[in-house]
Amino acid sequence: MTSGPPFAQLLREFRTTTGLTQERLAELAGLSAVAIGALEGGRRTAPRISTVGQLADALRLSRDDRQRLATAARRPNKPRERAFGIPRQLPPAVADFTGRADELRRLVELLRSPHAAAPGIVISSIGGMAGVGKTTLAVQASRRAVDQFPDGQLYLNLRGSGEKPLTPTDALTALMLSLGLPATGIPDNGHATAARYRTALAGRRILLMLDDVASVDQVALLMPGTPGAVVVMTSRHPLTSLPGVRHLALEVMTEAEALQLLTEVVGQPLEGAERETGLDIVRRCGLLPLAIRIAGGRARTTGLDDVAVSLAKHRGRLQLLTGPAAEVGQSIALSLDHLRYAGDPIGSAAAEAFPVLALLDGDRFPLRAAAAVIDRSLDDTEDLLERLVDVHLLETPALHQYWMHDLVRETGRMLAATTLPGSTVADARSRELTCYVSTLWRWEELRGREEVYGSRTGIPWSLGAEDLDDLELAEDWLGSELPNVVRLARTAAPGEAGERLAVVRLALGMLPLSIALMRFAEARATVAAALEHSDGLPEELEFGLFYAAGALASAAGLYEESGRWLRQALVNARRRESAADVAACLIDIGYGLGRLGRPAEGMPLCEEGLAAVVESQLAKFEVGANVAVGSLAGLAGDLERQWTAFDRALTLMSELSAPAPAVIHKSMIGHSYRDSGRYDASAAILRDNLRAVRELGKQVLEADVLIELGTTLLASGDLAEAERTLRTGLELAARFPEENREAALLQPLGQVLAAQGSPTEATAHWHRAITLYERQVDPRADVVRKLLSELQLGRRFGEGFEGGGDQRVVGSRPPGGDQDSAGGSRGLQGPDHRGRSRRERQAGDQGDPGVGGAEGGY
């Protein structure tokens, strides 16, 4: 038995010191014995403050010991997860894991030394019947070897035993999103997406856990292409035809293992007659760990004899279930009956809610969504969810997050199908979708922005989320729920008119959220789902979808696609005679043409957009419009027009721009000046920008400015200062690995070192940059390969490598976006993170970063 989390250890220590049983402590504290057991067993790790106080009073703790208990109950503050961070998705290990010693040892050894077993890709498949403990074993072993996978751990439930297993394409999409990548490739070509996925995994020491696999066909495209990644799969079916897989067959527990597990769950030794009763229980549970845990949870409160008798009575109760499902179903029915008839209102409500909660899809569901689905308050819902945790029908992997075993969900859905009217099921699914829509638009309200799309007129779109009053907490909740947002959008988009409208509202809200989180893949997927079923929308909402699709395509560097969507948005905006929307589209389209190497075509559009901004007195959009015009003028070689437009933008910035957008715009102006050969002007504005960003305290933005300044110094030939600047940037980038700045700094630093006569160090930096770029499927990897080739060719023929003043100086990744930083009607477009235009790929040059927070989101 594991010692459990700190709170569990401390509570057990205080209770045993005072000589109290769990039942007596529960009585004194006004809690259930099940709750005490869950806390001491580590199954509930985040008790409420009031619960901690009740326990401290019952234990008569001193002031110091009360503080120790309260401190142990707190969760450590975690930094807010940002886009493209290192994924750590493994479910939590169970606290009462027991048995399976040989299987656990073999699997841990394989994970800790994968290449001792095989030189290539290591794949392990754990097979066995439902409820036998495949996932529990896989998680336990993976947790013990997690230090071997510093680049992350991915988890995906493929739902192979459910009614609708994930398709290979959907599975690929989910994994790509987990890696922070847009799951876009050749339409309907899973092999093209799989190639990008394997490239992203190449060179990474990463663990991929694929749970509940249906077949080899379902996972064939998910296998990595190079060593480094290790795959662990669980399946009810043999996967013998998968090349190179190592099979681990998991049988039911031995009677000794099963009895030990029941002992751990019950929380006391089983001796004499109790041992015989325990053996009867585990046999009736089919020696299946899941069924034993559920039955044991009941035994903690009613005793072993009652459980044994009840199991005998329930034999054959759920006749539609067969095999392992029948064994688990008996335990579930037993637990639900106890909750329903024990005279406890919370328990009765929990039993009533169970089949409704089983309708929730996704690997996890949050407290807020559960409350919406069962139509109860958050406090009431938390009480009944925790009661279901107590009896092992739910697990709680994180605070206010819940997980239901597939087999438990299967039983719950069977109960829902036989006991709930169809309208209840439909209403539950609708309330889940509405929960996410209302939370998203409540976040938008908390930002203090002006109303868009009529979202606050009549019945506000945020209805039901009025309790949220903290912007950062709302944003963090939404950031953690992005997979569920995409799932809901794809599921509901083909539905009835009300569902389609809700998905549209979800998609429209995802654009600003994607910029706040600096994460765009999920927003693109949500908008794509809404567009697929968008017939008959009001024109303003149609415009919003077209504009969002264009903005997000631009954020991915897909300027051709962006232009197609924005032109549709422009037609809509002209039809509605919306000056702001027309201006936004014109400037975005024009700037995108510039990025495609067609500034002469783009300039008239940008000028028309700027004129509309001035004529309509859209002052807050004028900064971004002038940055766009200046950038295109620079590309066209019209340096006077470039200077005039930038001078106007800089003048307006002091009056209109918030500090962060001003930093972003100045970096882009510096970039444009550098590409025009105006190195002194570029360095001057970037040095001023560096001072401003340091006062602002935004270190990620500071790294962006250092990238731009270092690249300008390289281009101008000031190699010593360029090296110092870029190395300072690398120190900052190391603090924020999830923001992916390191490669953009290593690239020009390698050029500096090559020009200074340090080709070995330059080569090492470039190889590292290529690896990092490839992980993000970033085409700049090809640019760095070209630099390496030129260096090697020059060394072969005894030539030097020039670091500055030519077109081999490659620009940085663009800085982060902000919706205030440009002049569009929504001003919400995101930055270009990874893509480049066809011209840029052909020329081997990165091109300009976007203007205004978002590649032209004016």
Steps between C-alpha positions, in 0.01 A plus 500: 500500500631844416541755775271740322508878456625724789150588623402133513810409700454785743131434560568132565781594739283740701208253514704203618684718755168598657379138497194568286358259244402638162134454594540692828691783331227520237235524771685774689575700184153471352630315194445154357735212573535461124626857474760438773613189319526686170712771662732254677522284189608793284202466270383847594796738509341845511257522795306817557625752757187434708569125497855556624363718779247234603775236512731724702222570752414131533867408548548788747817606326733765632539826310823379337353163402190669358729709281692188389175329400374809316832538316498134394147541365600781267591427144831656393462800278578398144601742228230560245531256217583670174462384147748250363632413847638157585195271513456306824172319448533173690207427730586483871609167647258337745603521865395141583685323217593148603603172339625465141859509632656302215308680225579839653870419529521385138319805367700749708826338386391532138408868544818586687731324255305474176802472274642213701201303379508625141703751302198647321158625601378328815132405514338312786142373491315401817210268416219357706129505568307808610552605861810286545720801577681565171484880524584499871814293435603712201461822698681362806798388292507818294495716812799311641699560181380852427849649551615311190276714279597865551335610175156403621241231550193480277184312595213420266192288566409347164164372629545170320241326714238773465224557248709750301875428513722786389586486133873501413457855366330622818771334709773667295324834536479461878870413528602789274297740713666358813835584343377855438488453123223570250378167369485620144644319204368389166121479542377147575858374483581338834842393375601863437395599851672190641823604327484840671423329830800267471722794411381681811592196714841446338784541745271532801515278807127477544257241636182432306228313689216379280215368713220266393621427146243341270729356234835526325341709225394758756857563621720423199530867403570600861829314528814719517746484215829521688642369830459712811125480537361200689143376455292324765159371390211328672240298315231239552607350168829337392716732290721225367537637148664825612872473413744495789243512778577335836191339649413481866187293567322600820278239660261543790667537838591200709279455803784617723550817294127565487464456876793734560339762277171472689696540824662819371165644392321408822789638704536223758643147519264215415542208737304192597138509386551839335767347280258232380234762435757707312586200284132454422476866394805498272382176337158651435684798350670265254842588650479822298673801664236751387211298643693435822571870551133589456384223734769591751388860503155381606646266764670790676161625618270196510743222584620195311206278590246745357699528175530123463126448553407786267730373225331163519159664467613713206625199306337519157353845576655662192426227252594712197861500617718198447853398594704759692231763447258285702742474793563874503131570441408306814739706709369822349138404561589413857664837559217693337240321711692583814524867401134511402351334811739594780288801596766754403366769260843555347548128439155472347572794270833344403329175400245694295773703327725203416336392170480863384869555576582185303380684189798738520768421243866592514777357715409731788219735583512810720278581796342793314390284207367231733296760690352621172414150380315397818361854546623557856712760675878463505504431876227237482663338199838482669344328801333230293800452270721446802248247628541311171877523547457348845337189352751477212256584224706809420862600541626853553836544324518872580309763692147530355583247227338155482555179304275198446636159404381381158328198646327710766389743228374208293282385789385856569395550140308175503315628806439833324358323196260295711402752771524852352257649247653605170435865578715478814793363300464772232468773762813380681709517184360844417580631848860380471548692175330810643731485803807545282340774289393700806839464672683612188285810456512578871878508460452741211287727723758492779761632255305826485476509120215654309211278402527305174245296304218610732636266766360710785175610339182328616601168654878530548715219367667483842175403675575241766860605564429815700674348805836536324660828599874429465640547150814293557313205653249502213785506247683217673183289509441554129864425421478165679174416323609554138476128407142491626418819305618338175317175580173681569529714187554199275223300664236775504573674168293254288210515747181702527484874437548587868809283525648647181448853631669409828801365309520825300503700824768268632709551186467879508617509860799275432681757290576748781565212739757352262695825509483533876628142536735527198353171382325481165452136397185441703348828381558398137336163561198660668454762227533230232223296668272804512564592136414152381139547616449876484216540251236758582697702755436869565742699289704641789564151638590377152750784473646404837560142391658603168720755673601256774591236241716751314663628816586152624632389162723806498617413851617166358676676210244372247456828314336356189232332710471808718438716196220276377311525828565871537367572152174329595495708816562814292201429276287458811635819660434707185148364480436606859678835441715452809792738459701344782460147367579607144816674616608199704463264205671732251805548718525130590471391137750761387754411764462130418575574135816670613599188689438302184751716314239717329526835676397693188162321508464537872584870533180639336290288736692615805473862386124462450472346844704778658285761328186332637650498849577873482168592338298303756715630786594153613795640690588187696554311172719761336824387661483151352385633164806722474731219605353290218542776240855567615594134486367462145674819393826358630447178308434704186813711553306824564710607797351849526147361528624242747652774718188718483263217594716383787546854628122539509459165675760591763333835566161336549643227721585747774135608510304186421695180562528300817860414598507139376351570155739793462795266565372259237449771240844650559664160458328463165606845390858413595471180302375685192780757524755219520363328191525833317868529595438787744698342780559813708127583507417138582752481785389834644133411524574150627733628776229743608255212488727288718495764771122521479441127520730467801298766679189306407642182655389272216795264463361302209448823306851603605636183341319596178656845500844348562450269201422799279781716636757220484405424139529869407844523661606190309379649174686824569824316573519578876575139585622544857190693608280260305649204687445665842142590410408155370659320795298720737192399307593132535515537878145638495377234257624228737253628762208459261565184295130468418511829306745357244738794469823303526528394135440856375797612712729209416452561128659851482743418782638220284549752220687731737728219616565381145599852397729525804683182402330252739342255253485209745290692753292649219428153365394376844260795541349443156448129558319588822291762316403247232386254767289764671349627175415147387314433824265783409494402131652841430632551144783715636677167554567503124651848525743381768587193296593734217728695734666176609549397139657835412732479799612149414548591134702807592723300735554233234635757254684707760259794484376711788141544612363851507256563782355840425370727232355242263178312445613208711406700806170346598236675703358378824174344588250781543422627843177418678168651416250726671163598375560867571807505288331533165215679343252234399138507595570212732875555528540141611722331250798300619869507415679294241664226704619242260398542140645690207372579157593302190724786385678503834561126489636525147726792587616341825423818692263530791323817391348762724314432819143614504401851584263591769457213744411269236632481152269779399206448735393861481 
